């Protein structure tokens, strides 16, 4: 009887020890990343200068941007956590199409640009003939509307404008005319004359074409 109990205890503790060793044994796994850059996903897994958090202290997480994969070396629990966490960070970001119409009568130029942007993505463009450079950062909400901040630099000044659009709607930005300033000497002293130069005002029209 005692012998049987001895075998039972040996079997029980032996199994528990084997499970503990298996849980602590290092394993390796490659995880494909579909929607973000692999190295960016790794940065969210394990921010630089911060403790490993949910992972064990010895876990190693590396990225291969060329292959679009993340390599995990850690315990079985580490691999499970990595797979769960990747589902949270590797998500598709819907793209939205914007159309820009630039019209500068003075330069005899009118042209269209089309850009496909994601939420909070900064987009920039510039060209030399009109001296216009434009930066826009749109934000798309759950209702399907877009809020945007546009910064325009052009020959003669700069302008910052914010607006909100629904799909299919547009917003026209009128750029200011140049202001000329001259100082004339008069009998009573100096006099400053300020006037507009009369150049036709260029415009930039932003259209929120569609989301997808």
Secondary structure, 3 states (H helix, E strand, C coil): CHHHHHHHHHHHHHHHHHHHHHHHCCEEEEEECCCCCHHHHHHHHCCCCCCCCCCCCCCEEEEECCCCEEEEEECHHHHHHHHHHHHHHCCCCCEEEEEEEEEEHHHCEEEEEEEEEECCCEEEEECCCCCCEEEEEEEECCCCCEEEEEEEEECCEEEEEEEEECCCCEEEEECCCCEEEEEEEECCEEEEEEEECCCCCCEEEEEEEEEC
